[in-house]
């Protein structure tokens, strides 16, 4: 997910997306622990997407 895409979303959409990514992160960690993880790069992508969303949420709440 690119930063431009994140900035276009409303705070409610960002919160929903954050929840979804956290669930995916949990599932990826579980797969990694059991040795079933195939796309190892996805772990890093999800971490960065979560960081982008949190940063955007923090910035929008500081402005308001």
C-alpha positions in Angstrom: 0.0 0.0 0.0 1.5 3.3 -1.1 1.4 6.4 1.1 -0.9 8.2 -1.4 -3.4 5.5 -1.1 -3.3 5.7 2.7 -3.8 9.5 2.7 -6.9 9.2 0.5 -8.7 7.1 3.2 -10.9 8.5 5.9 -10.0 7.9 9.6 -12.7 5.2 9.8 -11.3 3.4 6.8 -7.8 3.7 8.2 -8.9 2.2 11.5 -10.6 -0.7 9.6 -7.6 -1.3 7.5 -5.3 -1.2 10.5 -7.4 -3.9 12.2 -7.3 -6.0 9.1 -3.5 -5.7 8.8 -3.0 -6.6 12.5 -5.0 -9.7 12.0 -3.0 -10.6 8.9 0.2 -9.9 10.9 -0.9 -12.3 13.6 -1.7 -15.0 11.0 1.7 -14.5 9.3 3.5 -14.8 12.6 1.6 -17.9 13.4 2.5 -19.4 10.0 6.1 -18.5 10.5 6.2 -20.2 13.8 4.7 -23.4 12.4 6.9 -23.4 9.3 4.1 -22.8 6.9 5.0 -19.3 5.7 5.6 -19.2 2.0 5.8 -15.4 1.3 8.3 -14.3 3.9 8.5 -10.8 2.4 4.8 -10.2 3.2 5.7 -9.9 6.9 7.8 -6.8 6.3 5.2 -5.3 3.9 2.5 -5.7 6.5 4.7 -4.1 9.2 5.4 -1.1 7.0 1.7 -0.7 6.0 0.8 -0.7 9.7 3.4 2.0 10.4 2.1 4.1 7.5 -1.4 3.9 8.7 -0.5 4.7 12.3 1.6 7.7 11.2 -1.2 9.0 9.0 -3.8 8.6 11.8 -1.5 10.4 14.3 -0.9 13.2 11.8 -4.6 13.7 11.0 -5.5 13.7 14.7 -2.8 16.3 15.5 -4.2 18.6 12.8 -7.8 18.4 13.9 
